[in-house]
Amino acid sequence: MTRALSADLRRRTIAAVASGMTRRAAAVRFGVSSSSVIRWVAEWQASGRDHALKQGGDRRSHRIEAWSTFLLAAIETKADISLVELAETLAAEHGVRFAPSTIWRCLDRHDMTIKKKRRTPASRHGPTSHSSARPGLTASLTLIRPV
């Protein structure tokens, strides 16, 4: 992605076009692409805005945040409820649909992380791999002797 251009450059370019200069001539004068000047002027004429909108960030979390009290209450009622069950409950009872990942991000923002228990208890006898083994190393069952 290219670097962002300054708001001052955008304002000066729009002012030049507003004073009678063509869009392409303004692009050459200020050293920007003509397509950028065309878009800037079109936006300025449509909405009066002469600056860029904020880029990036979260723009949709407000939808799930409206249901955060319901989600937290449902977890208080049933502690081992799954994210899929929460999504199905929201869809069935309130007619709103959210992906389980969206629900998880909402719960994470409210510090409601759910830790699952281990399926099997840890070994009481000791480590299950050789202490000097590298991560990802698999043991070979065959021994090849050098010749």
C-alpha positions in Angstrom: 0.0 0.0 0.0 1.2 3.5 -0.8 1.9 6.1 1.8 -1.0 8.4 3.0 -1.1 11.9 1.6 -1.5 14.9 3.8 -4.9 16.4 4.5 -3.3 19.8 3.6 -2.4 18.5 0.1 -5.9 17.3 -0.4 -7.4 20.6 0.7 -5.1 22.6 -1.6 -5.9 20.3 -4.5 -9.6 20.7 -4.0 -9.3 24.4 -3.6 -7.4 24.6 -6.9 -10.1 22.6 -8.7 -12.8 24.8 -7.1 -11.0 27.9 -8.4 -11.2 26.7 -12.0 -8.3 24.4 -12.6 -9.0 21.1 -14.2 -8.6 17.9 -12.2 -5.8 16.6 -14.3 -3.9 19.9 -14.2 -4.2 20.0 -10.4 -2.9 16.5 -10.3 0.2 17.5 -12.3 0.7 20.7 -10.2 0.6 18.9 -6.9 2.3 15.7 -8.0 -0.5 13.3 -7.3 -2.4 10.9 -9.5 -5.3 12.3 -11.5 -7.6 9.5 -10.3 -7.0 10.6 -6.7 -7.9 14.2 -7.5 -11.0 13.0 -9.3 -12.1 10.9 -6.3 -11.3 13.7 -3.8 -13.3 16.3 -5.7 -16.2 13.9 -6.3 -16.3 13.2 -2.5 -16.0 16.9 -1.7 -18.9 17.8 -4.1 -21.1 14.9 -2.7 -20.6 15.4 1.0 -18.5 18.5 1.6 -15.8 16.5 3.3 -12.2 17.5 2.4 -10.3 15.0 4.5 -9.8 11.3 4.5 -11.8 9.0 6.7 -10.2 7.0 9.4 -8.7 3.7 8.1 -8.6 0.3 9.8 -9.9 -0.6 13.2 -13.0 -2.3 14.3 -16.2 -0.9 12.7 -18.7 -3.7 13.5 -18.3 -4.6 17.2 -21.1 -2.3 18.2 -23.6 -4.9 16.8 -22.5 -7.6 19.2 -21.9 -5.3 22.1 -25.6 -4.5 22.1 -26.1 -8.2 23.1 -23.2 -8.5 25.6 -25.4 -8.3 28.7 -27.5 -11.2 27.3 -24.3 -13.2 26.6 -22.8 -12.6 30.0 -26.2 -13.5 31.7 -26.4 -16.7 29.6 -22.9 -17.7 30.7 -23.8 -17.0 34.4 -26.9 -19.3 34.0 -25.0 -22.1 32.3 -21.2 -22.0 32.8 -20.3 -24.7 30.3 -22.3 -23.3 27.4 -20.5 -23.3 24.0 -20.0 -20.5 21.6 -22.1 -22.3 19.0 -24.9 -22.7 21.6 -24.8 -19.0 22.4 -25.0 -18.2 18.6 -28.0 -20.5 18.2 -29.7 -19.0 21.3 -29.3 -15.5 19.9 -30.7 -16.6 16.5 -33.6 -18.5 18.0 -34.7 -16.1 20.7 -33.8 -12.7 19.2 -33.4 -13.3 15.5 -29.9 -12.0 15.3 -27.1 -14.0 13.8 -23.4 -13.9 14.8 -20.5 -16.2 14.1 -19.1 -18.0 17.1 -15.8 -16.2 16.5 -17.6 -12.8 16.9 -19.1 -13.9 20.1 -15.7 -15.1 21.4 -14.2 -11.7 20.6 -17.0 -10.0 22.5 -16.4 -12.2 25.5 -12.7 -11.7 25.3 -13.2 -7.9 25.4 -15.2 -8.5 28.6 -12.4 -10.7 30.1 -14.6 -13.8 29.9 -12.0 -16.3 28.6 -13.1 -19.9 29.0 -10.4 -22.4 29.8 -11.1 -26.0 29.0 -9.9 -28.8 31.3 -7.3 -31.2 30.0 -8.7 -34.4 28.5 -6.1 -36.5 30.2 -4.2 -35.8 33.4 -0.5 -35.0 33.1 1.9 -37.9 33.5 2.8 -38.7 37.1 5.9 -40.6 36.1 7.9 -37.9 34.2 8.3 -36.2 30.9 7.0 -38.0 27.9 9.9 -37.1 25.6 13.7 -37.1 25.8 15.0 -34.0 27.6 17.5 -33.2 24.9 15.1 -33.7 22.0 14.5 -30.7 19.7 10.9 -29.5 19.2 9.5 -31.3 16.2 12.0 -34.1 16.2 10.6 -37.5 15.5 12.3 -40.6 16.7 13.6 -43.0 14.1 12.9 -46.7 14.7 15.7 -47.9 12.4 19.4 -47.6 13.2 21.7 -47.0 10.3 25.3 -47.7 11.1 28.0 -45.8 9.2 30.0 -47.9 6.7 
